């Protein structure tokens, strides 16, 4: 059984932690791990990790919470230069819109998001996108910029059935993470989503707010998500692993 983790921020960990994280992931049956950038600098770190560890591949992108100035030619070229012709860069991520009160100005976020969708289309790379308090605007922007041409994943999904269906109808996948273990409403939605439209992730990153290091989310926890999804759908965890892994593989190999 092989599972994949479609979204992490393992570049934020000290390098000394990574061998142990990878060992625990392998023990849980996790193979491929996507490291997603949030700035130009962290994107570069993710690319370096993908070049150093066979299990890692990279996404490059600017997170909406980091979108405090427009993407100019220099920034676009920097992202493009990391991704173009590099087989270890498999997606444009983490990009999107975030409408929390403390988020950057919406017009700047919009420009940054659209520029990166256009980069994805130029390079024929799929998109793994962030959406918080912004689902209608995110999905509309993806449609307007023809993101269906490269494919996309709605990262860390916690929305309702109608939003899931809108994303699926647009040709996108839904990514489920550990909230599936504790949110009854999300469990109901996940039960109804076709398995062929689902990928799995952890969004793993350092979590110093948790009392014990052993409780920090890591790629190994994608197995817990797979087991819960199998329980909800009344199928085996092997079937969940096989299908969700195939879904992500097809998406990342579509170029």
N, C-alpha and C positions, 0 to 999 in steps of 0.2 A: 504494500500500500504506500503510495507516494502522495503527499499533500504539498501544495504550494502556498506561500504567503505573498499575496499580491501587493502588500503595502506595509513598509516599516520605515523607521527613521534611525536605523542602527548606526549611522554615522555620528549620532550624538553621544554614543557610548565611548568610553576610553578604549583604545585599541587592545588593552590587556584583557578586557572583558569578552572580546569577540570569539576567541577559541572556545570558551566555555559555553557561550550562547549557541554557537554552531553545533557543538557536541550534543547539547540538550535538544536542539532542533532535530538533528539526525536520529536521536533515540526516539523521538516522537513521530518519525516518519516524514519529516518535512524536508523537501529537496530544494527547490528554487525559492529564493527570497528576493523580493524587489525592494531596493533601498531608494526611497523617494527624496529628491531634493526639495528644499523650501526657499533657498536663495541661490544666487550664482555660486557663492562659496560652498554651501552645503551640497549643491549639485556636483561640484568638482570633487568633493570628498566622497560622494556616493560613487562617482565614476572610478575613483581610485580604489575603493573597496571592491568594486566589481572586477577590477583588473587584478586584484590580489587574492580573491577567494572564489573558487569555482561555484560555490552555492549562490553567490550574489550576482544580481544584475541591477542595473541602475535606471532610474528615471530622473530627468532633469526638469527643473521648473521653479517658478516663483510662487510661493503660497500666497493666497489673498491677504492674509494678515501681514505679509511682508511687502505688499504692493503699495508702497508709499510714494512712488514716483513712476511715471510712465516708462514702458519699455522703449528705450531709444535704440538706435542702430548698433551702438556698442554692446548693449546688453543682449540684444537679439543675436548678434554675431557671436557673443561669448557662449550662449546656450547652444546655438547652432554648431559651433566649433567642437563642443564636447560630444554632441550626439551624432553628427554627420559621419557616416562611414565607420562608426564604432559598433561592432556587434554586441558589445556588452551593455549598450544603452538601448533599452527596449520600449520605452514609453516616455511621454511628456507628463510629468507629475512632480509635485502636487500643485495643481492649478485649480482655479475656480472662483467662487464668490462667497463672501462671508459678510452677513449683514448684522452682526452684533453691534451694539452701540459704540463700542470702542474700536471697531474695525476702521481701516483706512477709508478715505472718501470713495463713494461708489463709482464715480466717474473714472477715477484712476484705476480702481479694480477692474472695471469693465474694459478699459484699454489694455491692461496687462493680460487679462484673460483672453481677449480676442487675438492679441498678438501671438500668444502661445498656442492657441488653436491653429492659427495660420502656420506657425512653425511645425506643428505636428503634421499638418496636411502637406507642407513642403517636403518634409522628411519621410512621410508615409509611416509615422509612428502613432500607435494608439494613445489615448488620453486616459489618465486616471484622475478623476476630478473630485474636488471638495465642494460641498454645498451645506451651508448653515444659515438657517432663516432666509434662504434665497432660492428655494427649489424652482419656482416658476421662472425666475430670471435666468438661472443657470441653464435649465433645459431649453428655454427660448434662445439663448445665446448660442448654445451648441447646435441647435437646428439652423439658426441663421448663418453660422460659420461652416456649415456642412461637415460637422464632426463625424457623421455617420460614414463618411468616406474612409476614415481610418479606424473607427470603433472607439468605444469609451467604456469606462467603468465608473459607477457612482460609488465612491469610496465611503466606508464606515456608515453604511445605510442604517437610518433609524426613522424613516418617514413612513407614510401611510400607503395603503394598497394602491390608491389612485396615482400617487407619485411614482411608485414602482412600475405600474403599468405604463405610465407615460414614458418613462425611461426605456422600458423594454420595447415599446412601440417605436421609439426613435432608433432602435437598433443597439441599445447599450446593455451592459451587464450590471447586476446589483452585487455589491461586495458586502458580505456579512462578517462581523467581528464579534468580540466578546459581549457586547450589549445583548446579543441573542440569548445569552445564558440567563438573563435576569429581567428582560422586559416582555411581559405577556403580550402586549399589543404587537410588538415586533415579531414575536413567535407566531402569532396568527398570520401576519403578512407573509412571513417566510414559508409557512406551510403551503400557501397558495402560489408562491412564485415558482415557475417551472425550474427544475434543477438545471436545465440547459442554459438558464439565464443568470446563474449564480457563480461567483468566485468567492474565495475566502481570504481573510487577512487578519492581522492583529493590530496594526498601527503601533507596533512596538517601539518604545522610546524610554529613556530613563524616567523613573517615577519616584523621585525622592520624597514626595508627599506621602508615600506609603511607608508604614512603620518598618516593615521587614523587606529586605532585598529579594527574598525568595518569592514575594508576591508581585514583583514587577512583571508586567506583560512582556513576553518574549515570543519569538516565532513558534516555539514548542506549543503554545496555547492554541494555535490554529487547529490542533487535533481536538481540543475541547469543543470548538465551534462546529467542527465536522460531526462530532458525536451527537451534539444537540440537534443539529439539522437532520441527522439520520433518525433520531428519536421522533422529531416532529413529523417527518414524512413517512415514518413506518418502513424505512428501508435500511440496508446495512451501511455502516460507515465506509466500507470498501466501495460501495456504489457512489456515495457522496464524494469520496476522494477521487475516484476514477473520473467522474463527470466534471467536477469543478476544476481538477487539474487539466483535463482536456480542454475545457472552456478557456482557461487562461492561456494555455499553450497555443491554441488556435488564434487567439487575439494577438498575442505577442509575435506570432510568426506570420501574420497576414501580409506584411510588407514584402 
